[in-house]
Every structure is written in structure tokens, then in C-alpha cells.
Amino acid sequence: MYKVINRFKEKNHDGHIYEVGDNYPADGKKLVKTRAEALTEIHKEYDVAFLKAVEEPKKAITKPTPKQPSTDEKSDA
């Protein structure tokens, strides 16, 4: 995942404007890894990078709880 660190207009996403703090790519837009990596480098003309790579938050792994015997079962006694 990437975070926007400098505002820019993405020519590959129909001119979508990315604001500082936005996630890249925007919802519904395709991530092209080579493009994202290029945007993390300092641009020659503007002398800034536009994206910063960030780790995606890891999902907590939950262990299934063991099935308890039902107390609602009727006995034949």
C-alpha cells in the first residue's frame, strides 16, 4: 500500500487528484506496481516524491473456539 506525501494529478487514473494522506491507488483504481514505485522516487522536474510505501496492517488471526457440547439436547432417560 502507498500513502500520498505530495499532492499530484495521476494521468493514469483519468486525472484523479491525490491529496496528501490519501491511499494510493484510490478505490476502484488499479495498482500498477512500476508506476507506484516510480512515484516513490524523487521526480527530476519537481524535486519531490509523491508516494511513500507503507506496510498494510496485518489482520489479527483468531483461533476457532472448540465446539462445546450442547446442553439443550434431550436425553432418553
N, C-alpha and C positions, 0 to 999 in steps of 0.2 A: 504494500500500500504506500501511497505517496501523499504528502501534505504540500500545499502551495505555500511558498515562502515569499514570493513576489508576484503581484498581480500581472496577469497576462491574458491575451486572447489566443485561444487554441485554434489554429487553422484547420486541424484535423477533426475537430468536433463542431463543425458548422459555425465557427466563430464564437464559440462559448467563451464567456469571460470568467476566468477563475480568480477569485479573491483570496487574499492571504487567509490561511487557516482552512480553506476548502480541502476536501478529499479529492484526489485525482486517481482515476477519471471520475467524472460526475456520474450519477445514477443513469443507467441506460446507455452509457458510452463505453466503447471497447478500449481496453488497455492494450496498447502496443508497447511492449517492453523496451524496444530500441528507442522509441520516441521518448518514453518516460526517462530512460537513462540519459538521453541527450539533454533533457530539461533539468537534470540534476547537476550538470556541468556548467561552469561559468560561461555565459554566452559572450562571444567575441565583441559583438556590437554594443550590447547593453551592459556588459561587465558585471552581471549578476547571474545567479542560478535561479530557476523558477520553482523547482521541486526539491523536496527532501524525502529520501526513503525512510519510512518508519515501519517498525515491526507491527504486524497485525496482532491485536490482543488474542492471547490463547484462550480457547474455550475451556472451562472447567470440566474435568472428567468426573462424571458421577458414576459410582458403582451401583448396580441394581441391588435393591434390598431383597434379601431372601424372602421367599413366599412363606407366610405364616399359615399354619393350619386354621381352617375356618372354624369358628365356634358356633356358627349358625346351622351346622349340619345336624340333622335329626338322627338319633340313634334308634336301633330296632329293639331296644330293651323294653 
